[in-house]
Amino acid sequence: MRAEDIILKPILTEKGYDGIPLKKYTFKVAKSANKTQIKIAIEQLFGVQVESVNTCNVRGKMKRMGRSEGMTSSYKKAIVQLKESSKPIEFFASLS
């Protein structure tokens, strides 16, 4: 798998914004990706040094639109902690 196929998009939430000054970033990743693949993909895409990766599977929620019901899709989330000596990810620098 290519790095672009593993890291799908950043997750920008209130809790995610709190981690930016601590060099902790949240991403939506491919369901089949493991922690090692995620670490390598982040290092390749952004040119940083990753200290640790935590992952969790997020279940879809039940949503209603009028009478019809449906589910939002489930996905895998990765929280990436960079090393102290590493530079921050530039995409998130303007957000903090």
N, CA, C and O atoms as a GROMACS GRO file, in nm:
protein
  384
    1MET      N    1   0.083  -0.120   0.000
    1MET     CA    2   0.000   0.000   0.000
    1MET      C    3   0.087   0.126   0.000
    1MET      O    4   0.192   0.130   0.064
    2ARG      N    5   0.043   0.227  -0.072
    2ARG     CA    6   0.112   0.355  -0.073
    2ARG      C    7   0.073   0.435   0.050
    2ARG      O    8  -0.031   0.410   0.110
    3ALA      N    9   0.156   0.532   0.088
    3ALA     CA   10   0.129   0.615   0.205
    3ALA      C   11  -0.001   0.692   0.188
    3ALA      O   12  -0.074   0.713   0.285
    4GLU      N   13  -0.032   0.735   0.065
    4GLU     CA   14  -0.155   0.810   0.039
    4GLU      C   15  -0.279   0.724   0.056
    4GLU      O   16  -0.387   0.776   0.084
    5ASP      N   17  -0.265   0.592   0.040
    5ASP     CA   18  -0.378   0.501   0.057
    5ASP      C   19  -0.402   0.470   0.205
    5ASP      O   20  -0.512   0.432   0.243
    6ILE      N   21  -0.300   0.486   0.288
    6ILE     CA   22  -0.312   0.455   0.431
    6ILE      C   23  -0.370   0.573   0.507
    6ILE      O   24  -0.467   0.557   0.582
    7ILE      N   25  -0.313   0.694   0.489
    7ILE     CA   26  -0.361   0.814   0.558
    7ILE      C   27  -0.467   0.878   0.470
    7ILE      O   28  -0.437   0.929   0.362
    8LEU      N   29  -0.594   0.874   0.515
    8LEU     CA   30  -0.704   0.923   0.432
    8LEU      C   31  -0.726   1.074   0.450
    8LEU      O   32  -0.733   1.147   0.351
    9LYS      N   33  -0.738   1.120   0.576
    9LYS     CA   34  -0.756   1.264   0.600
    9LYS      C   35  -0.736   1.294   0.747
    9LYS      O   36  -0.747   1.204   0.831
   10PRO      N   37  -0.708   1.421   0.781
   10PRO     CA   38  -0.696   1.457   0.922
   10PRO      C   39  -0.834   1.469   0.985
   10PRO      O   40  -0.932   1.499   0.917
   11ILE      N   41  -0.841   1.446   1.114
   11ILE     CA   42  -0.967   1.463   1.188
   11ILE      C   43  -0.951   1.589   1.272
   11ILE      O   44  -0.865   1.596   1.360
   12LEU      N   45  -1.035   1.689   1.246
   12LEU     CA   46  -1.026   1.818   1.313
   12LEU      C   47  -1.143   1.833   1.409
   12LEU      O   48  -1.254   1.870   1.369
   13THR      N   49  -1.118   1.803   1.537
   13THR     CA   50  -1.219   1.816   1.641
   13THR      C   51  -1.162   1.899   1.755
   13THR      O   52  -1.043   1.932   1.755
   14GLU      N   53  -1.246   1.932   1.852
   14GLU     CA   54  -1.198   2.010   1.967
   14GLU      C   55  -1.088   1.935   2.042
   14GLU      O   56  -0.987   1.994   2.080
   15LYS      N   57  -1.107   1.807   2.062
   15LYS     CA   58  -1.007   1.727   2.132
   15LYS      C   59  -0.879   1.717   2.049
   15LYS      O   60  -0.769   1.716   2.104
   16GLY      N   61  -0.894   1.711   1.918
   16GLY     CA   62  -0.779   1.707   1.829
   16GLY      C   63  -0.698   1.836   1.833
   16GLY      O   64  -0.575   1.832   1.830
   17TYR      N   65  -0.767   1.950   1.840
   17TYR     CA   66  -0.699   2.079   1.848
   17TYR      C   67  -0.616   2.092   1.976
   17TYR      O   68  -0.511   2.156   1.975
   18ASP      N   69  -0.662   2.032   2.085
   18ASP     CA   70  -0.589   2.038   2.212
   18ASP      C   71  -0.455   1.965   2.205
   18ASP      O   72  -0.363   1.999   2.278
   19GLY      N   73  -0.444   1.866   2.117
   19GLY     CA   74  -0.320   1.789   2.106
   19GLY      C   75  -0.215   1.852   2.016
   19GLY      O   76  -0.099   1.812   2.021
   20ILE      N   77  -0.252   1.950   1.932
   20ILE     CA   78  -0.158   2.008   1.836
   20ILE      C   79  -0.036   2.071   1.904
   20ILE      O   80   0.075   2.047   1.858
   21PRO      N   81  -0.051   2.150   2.012
   21PRO     CA   82   0.070   2.204   2.077
   21PRO      C   83   0.161   2.096   2.137
   21PRO      O   84   0.280   2.119   2.155
   22LEU      N   85   0.106   1.978   2.167
   22LEU     CA   86   0.182   1.867   2.224
   22LEU      C   87   0.238   1.774   2.116
   22LEU      O   88   0.291   1.668   2.147
   23LYS      N   89   0.225   1.814   1.989
   23LYS     CA   90   0.267   1.734   1.873
   23LYS      C   91   0.193   1.601   1.867
   23LYS      O   92   0.252   1.497   1.840
   24LYS      N   93   0.062   1.606   1.893
   24LYS     CA   94  -0.025   1.488   1.887
   24LYS      C   95  -0.131   1.516   1.781
   24LYS      O   96  -0.209   1.611   1.795
   25TYR      N   97  -0.136   1.435   1.676
   25TYR     CA   98  -0.223   1.460   1.563
   25TYR      C   99  -0.314   1.340   1.538
   25TYR      O  100  -0.275   1.226   1.562
   26THR      N  101  -0.437   1.368   1.489
   26THR     CA  102  -0.536   1.264   1.467
   26THR      C  103  -0.567   1.252   1.318
   26THR      O  104  -0.587   1.352   1.250
   27PHE      N  105  -0.571   1.128   1.269
   27PHE     CA  106  -0.597   1.103   1.128
   27PHE      C  107  -0.699   0.991   1.111
   27PHE      O  108  -0.707   0.900   1.194
   28LYS      N  109  -0.776   0.999   1.002
   28LYS     CA  110  -0.860   0.888   0.960
   28LYS      C  111  -0.773   0.802   0.870
   28LYS      O  112  -0.713   0.854   0.775
   29VAL      N  113  -0.764   0.672   0.898
   29VAL     CA  114  -0.673   0.584   0.824
   29VAL      C  115  -0.750   0.465   0.766
   29VAL      O  116  -0.866   0.441   0.802
   30ALA      N  117  -0.685   0.393   0.677
   30ALA     CA  118  -0.745   0.273   0.616
   30ALA      C  119  -0.770   0.168   0.724
   30ALA      O  120  -0.689   0.151   0.815
   31LYS      N  121  -0.883   0.098   0.712
   31LYS     CA  122  -0.918  -0.003   0.814
   31LYS      C  123  -0.818  -0.116   0.822
   31LYS      O  124  -0.798  -0.175   0.928
   32SER      N  125  -0.754  -0.148   0.711
   32SER     CA  126  -0.662  -0.262   0.708
   32SER      C  127  -0.521  -0.226   0.755
   32SER      O  128  -0.438  -0.315   0.770
   33ALA      N  129  -0.493  -0.097   0.777
   33ALA     CA  130  -0.358  -0.053   0.814
   33ALA      C  131  -0.328  -0.085   0.960
   33ALA      O  132  -0.415  -0.072   1.046
   34ASN      N  133  -0.203  -0.129   0.986
   34ASN     CA  134  -0.162  -0.151   1.125
   34ASN      C  135  -0.074  -0.034   1.172
   34ASN      O  136  -0.044   0.056   1.094
   35LYS      N  137  -0.034  -0.036   1.298
   35LYS     CA  138   0.040   0.076   1.357
   35LYS      C  139   0.173   0.101   1.287
   35LYS      O  140   0.212   0.216   1.269
   36THR      N  141   0.243  -0.004   1.249
   36THR     CA  142   0.372   0.011   1.182
   36THR      C  143   0.355   0.078   1.046
   36THR      O  144   0.433   0.166   1.010
   37GLN      N  145   0.255   0.035   0.970
   37GLN     CA  146   0.229   0.095   0.839
   37GLN      C  147   0.191   0.242   0.853
   37GLN      O  148   0.233   0.325   0.772
   38ILE      N  149   0.113   0.276   0.954
   38ILE     CA  150   0.071   0.414   0.978
   38ILE      C  151   0.193   0.500   1.012
   38ILE      O  152   0.206   0.611   0.962
   39LYS      N  153   0.280   0.449   1.097
   39LYS     CA  154   0.401   0.522   1.136
   39LYS      C  155   0.488   0.553   1.014
   39LYS      O  156   0.532   0.666   0.997
   40ILE      N  157   0.512   0.453   0.930
   40ILE     CA  158   0.594   0.471   0.811
   40ILE      C  159   0.529   0.570   0.715
   40ILE      O  160   0.598   0.654   0.657
   41ALA      N  161   0.397   0.562   0.698
   41ALA     CA  162   0.326   0.651   0.606
   41ALA      C  163   0.333   0.797   0.653
   41ALA      O  164   0.353   0.886   0.570
   42ILE      N  165   0.318   0.822   0.782
   42ILE     CA  166   0.326   0.959   0.836
   42ILE      C  167   0.466   1.014   0.817
   42ILE      O  168   0.483   1.130   0.778
   43GLU      N  169   0.567   0.933   0.844
   43GLU     CA  170   0.706   0.978   0.828
   43GLU      C  171   0.737   1.010   0.682
   43GLU      O  172   0.810   1.105   0.654
   44GLN      N  173   0.684   0.931   0.589
   44GLN     CA  174   0.707   0.957   0.447
   44GLN      C  175   0.634   1.082   0.399
   44GLN      O  176   0.692   1.165   0.330
   45LEU      N  177   0.507   1.095   0.435
   45LEU     CA  178   0.425   1.205   0.384
   45LEU      C  179   0.469   1.341   0.438
   45LEU      O  180   0.474   1.438   0.362
   46PHE      N  181   0.499   1.349   0.566
   46PHE     CA  182   0.523   1.478   0.631
   46PHE      C  183   0.668   1.502   0.668
   46PHE      O  184   0.702   1.613   0.710
   47GLY      N  185   0.755   1.403   0.656
   47GLY     CA  186   0.897   1.420   0.688
   47GLY      C  187   0.922   1.447   0.835
   47GLY      O  188   1.005   1.532   0.868
   48VAL      N  189   0.852   1.376   0.923
   48VAL     CA  190   0.866   1.393   1.068
   48VAL      C  191   0.909   1.261   1.131
   48VAL      O  192   0.915   1.159   1.063
   49GLN      N  193   0.938   1.264   1.261
   49GLN     CA  194   0.975   1.143   1.335
   49GLN      C  195   0.861   1.108   1.431
   49GLN      O  196   0.824   1.189   1.516
   50VAL      N  197   0.808   0.988   1.418
   50VAL     CA  198   0.694   0.945   1.499
   50VAL      C  199   0.744   0.867   1.620
   50VAL      O  200   0.827   0.778   1.608
   51GLU      N  201   0.691   0.903   1.738
   51GLU     CA  202   0.726   0.832   1.860
   51GLU      C  203   0.632   0.714   1.884
   51GLU      O  204   0.677   0.603   1.909
   52SER      N  205   0.500   0.739   1.874
   52SER     CA  206   0.404   0.632   1.898
   52SER      C  207   0.278   0.655   1.816
   52SER      O  208   0.249   0.766   1.772
   53VAL      N  209   0.202   0.545   1.797
   53VAL     CA  210   0.076   0.549   1.724
   53VAL      C  211  -0.027   0.472   1.806
   53VAL      O  212  -0.003   0.357   1.844
   54ASN      N  213  -0.140   0.535   1.833
   54ASN     CA  214  -0.253   0.469   1.898
   54ASN      C  215  -0.367   0.464   1.798
   54ASN      O  216  -0.395   0.562   1.730
   55THR      N  217  -0.434   0.349   1.788
   55THR     CA  218  -0.545   0.334   1.693
   55THR      C  219  -0.671   0.291   1.765
   55THR      O  220  -0.666   0.229   1.871
   56CYS      N  221  -0.785   0.324   1.704
   56CYS     CA  222  -0.913   0.273   1.754
   56CYS      C  223  -1.011   0.267   1.638
   56CYS      O  224  -1.007   0.350   1.547
   57ASN      N  225  -1.099   0.170   1.643
   57ASN     CA  226  -1.204   0.156   1.542
   57ASN      C  227  -1.326   0.232   1.591
   57ASN      O  228  -1.375   0.208   1.701
   58VAL      N  229  -1.376   0.324   1.509
   58VAL     CA  230  -1.492   0.406   1.544
   58VAL      C  231  -1.613   0.347   1.474
   58VAL      O  232  -1.616   0.335   1.351
   59ARG      N  233  -1.714   0.309   1.553
   59ARG     CA  234  -1.836   0.251   1.497
   59ARG      C  235  -1.925   0.359   1.439
   59ARG      O  236  -1.927   0.472   1.489
   60GLY      N  237  -2.000   0.326   1.335
   60GLY     CA  238  -2.094   0.420   1.276
   60GLY      C  239  -2.211   0.445   1.369
   60GLY      O  240  -2.245   0.361   1.452
   61LYS      N  241  -2.272   0.563   1.356
   61LYS     CA  242  -2.385   0.600   1.442
   61LYS      C  243  -2.515   0.596   1.362
   61LYS      O  244  -2.516   0.613   1.240
   62MET      N  245  -2.624   0.572   1.432
   62MET     CA  246  -2.756   0.573   1.369
   62MET      C  247  -2.798   0.717   1.349
   62MET      O  248  -2.797   0.797   1.443
   63LYS      N  249  -2.837   0.751   1.227
   63LYS     CA  250  -2.882   0.887   1.195
   63LYS      C  251  -3.020   0.879   1.130
   63LYS      O  252  -3.053   0.782   1.063
   64ARG      N  253  -3.100   0.985   1.152
   64ARG     CA  254  -3.233   0.991   1.091
   64ARG      C  255  -3.244   1.115   1.007
   64ARG      O  256  -3.191   1.221   1.042
   65MET      N  257  -3.312   1.102   0.895
   65MET     CA  258  -3.341   1.215   0.808
   65MET      C  259  -3.490   1.205   0.776
   65MET      O  260  -3.530   1.137   0.681
   66GLY      N  261  -3.572   1.273   0.857
   66GLY     CA  262  -3.716   1.258   0.842
   66GLY      C  263  -3.759   1.119   0.886
   66GLY      O  264  -3.733   1.078   1.000
   67ARG      N  265  -3.825   1.046   0.796
   67ARG     CA  266  -3.871   0.911   0.830
   67ARG      C  267  -3.764   0.805   0.807
   67ARG      O  268  -3.768   0.698   0.868
   68SER      N  269  -3.669   0.834   0.720
   68SER     CA  270  -3.571   0.731   0.686
   68SER      C  271  -3.456   0.729   0.786
   68SER      O  272  -3.412   0.832   0.836
   69GLU      N  273  -3.410   0.609   0.813
   69GLU     CA  274  -3.299   0.590   0.905
   69GLU      C  275  -3.181   0.532   0.828
   69GLU      O  276  -3.198   0.467   0.726
   70GLY      N  277  -3.062   0.558   0.880
   70GLY     CA  278  -2.943   0.503   0.819
   70GLY      C  279  -2.828   0.506   0.918
   70GLY      O  280  -2.843   0.553   1.030
   71MET      N  281  -2.715   0.456   0.873
   71MET     CA  282  -2.596   0.452   0.958
   71MET      C  283  -2.485   0.534   0.891
   71MET      O  284  -2.470   0.530   0.769
   72THR      N  285  -2.408   0.607   0.972
   72THR     CA  286  -2.287   0.667   0.919
   72THR      C  287  -2.184   0.555   0.909
   72THR      O  288  -2.192   0.455   0.980
   73SER      N  289  -2.088   0.572   0.823
   73SER     CA  290  -1.991   0.464   0.803
   73SER      C  291  -1.891   0.458   0.918
   73SER      O  292  -1.857   0.561   0.977
   74SER      N  293  -1.846   0.338   0.949
   74SER     CA  294  -1.745   0.321   1.053
   74SER      C  295  -1.607   0.340   0.991
   74SER      O  296  -1.591   0.323   0.870
   75TYR      N  297  -1.508   0.376   1.073
   75TYR     CA  298  -1.374   0.402   1.023
   75TYR      C  299  -1.272   0.374   1.132
   75TYR      O  300  -1.307   0.349   1.247
   76LYS      N  301  -1.145   0.381   1.095
   76LYS     CA  302  -1.034   0.361   1.189
   76LYS      C  303  -0.965   0.495   1.211
   76LYS      O  304  -0.940   0.569   1.116
   77LYS      N  305  -0.936   0.524   1.336
   77LYS     CA  306  -0.874   0.651   1.373
   77LYS      C  307  -0.737   0.624   1.433
   77LYS      O  308  -0.720   0.531   1.512
   78ALA      N  309  -0.638   0.708   1.395
   78ALA     CA  310  -0.503   0.694   1.449
   78ALA      C  311  -0.462   0.825   1.515
   78ALA      O  312  -0.476   0.932   1.456
   79ILE      N  313  -0.410   0.816   1.637
   79ILE     CA  314  -0.357   0.932   1.708
   79ILE      C  315  -0.206   0.915   1.710
   79ILE      O  316  -0.153   0.819   1.767
   80VAL      N  317  -0.136   1.009   1.646
   80VAL     CA  318   0.008   0.999   1.623
   80VAL      C  319   0.080   1.098   1.713
   80VAL      O  320   0.051   1.218   1.709
   81GLN      N  321   0.175   1.049   1.794
   81GLN     CA  322   0.258   1.133   1.881
   81GLN      C  323   0.396   1.145   1.818
   81GLN      O  324   0.462   1.044   1.794
   82LEU      N  325   0.439   1.270   1.791
   82LEU     CA  326   0.572   1.292   1.732
   82LEU      C  327   0.677   1.302   1.842
   82LEU      O  328   0.645   1.331   1.957
   83LYS      N  329   0.802   1.278   1.805
   83LYS     CA  330   0.913   1.292   1.900
   83LYS      C  331   0.935   1.439   1.932
   83LYS      O  332   0.901   1.526   1.852
   84GLU      N  333   0.993   1.467   2.049
   84GLU     CA  334   1.021   1.605   2.091
   84GLU      C  335   1.114   1.675   1.992
   84GLU      O  336   1.097   1.794   1.964
   85SER      N  337   1.211   1.602   1.938
   85SER     CA  338   1.309   1.661   1.847
   85SER      C  339   1.252   1.682   1.706
   85SER      O  340   1.314   1.750   1.625
   86SER      N  341   1.137   1.624   1.677
   86SER     CA  342   1.079   1.633   1.543
   86SER      C  343   1.014   1.769   1.520
   86SER      O  344   0.968   1.834   1.613
   87LYS      N  345   1.012   1.811   1.393
   87LYS     CA  346   0.943   1.935   1.359
   87LYS      C  347   0.792   1.907   1.356
   87LYS      O  348   0.752   1.793   1.332
   88PRO      N  349   0.708   2.009   1.380
   88PRO     CA  350   0.563   1.986   1.374
   88PRO      C  351   0.516   1.968   1.230
   88PRO      O  352   0.586   2.004   1.135
   89ILE      N  353   0.397   1.913   1.214
   89ILE     CA  354   0.338   1.897   1.081
   89ILE      C  355   0.285   2.032   1.037
   89ILE      O  356   0.206   2.095   1.108
   90GLU      N  357   0.328   2.078   0.918
   90GLU     CA  358   0.298   2.214   0.872
   90GLU      C  359   0.149   2.238   0.851
   90GLU      O  360   0.101   2.349   0.873
   91PHE      N  361   0.074   2.135   0.810
   91PHE     CA  362  -0.070   2.151   0.786
   91PHE      C  363  -0.142   2.199   0.911
   91PHE      O  364  -0.232   2.282   0.904
   92PHE      N  365  -0.102   2.146   1.027
   92PHE     CA  366  -0.168   2.180   1.153
   92PHE      C  367  -0.113   2.308   1.216
   92PHE      O  368  -0.174   2.360   1.310
   93ALA      N  369   0.000   2.359   1.168
   93ALA     CA  370   0.064   2.475   1.230
   93ALA      C  371  -0.025   2.599   1.225
   93ALA      O  372  -0.026   2.677   1.321
   94SER      N  373  -0.099   2.618   1.119
   94SER     CA  374  -0.185   2.736   1.108
   94SER      C  375  -0.313   2.722   1.192
   94SER      O  376  -0.382   2.821   1.215
   95LEU      N  377  -0.345   2.602   1.237
   95LEU     CA  378  -0.467   2.578   1.312
   95LEU      C  379  -0.452   2.600   1.462
   95LEU      O  380  -0.551   2.626   1.530
   96SER      N  381  -0.330   2.591   1.515
   96SER     CA  382  -0.312   2.601   1.660
   96SER      C  383  -0.304   2.744   1.706
   96SER      O  384  -0.290   2.770   1.826
   0.00000   0.00000   0.00000
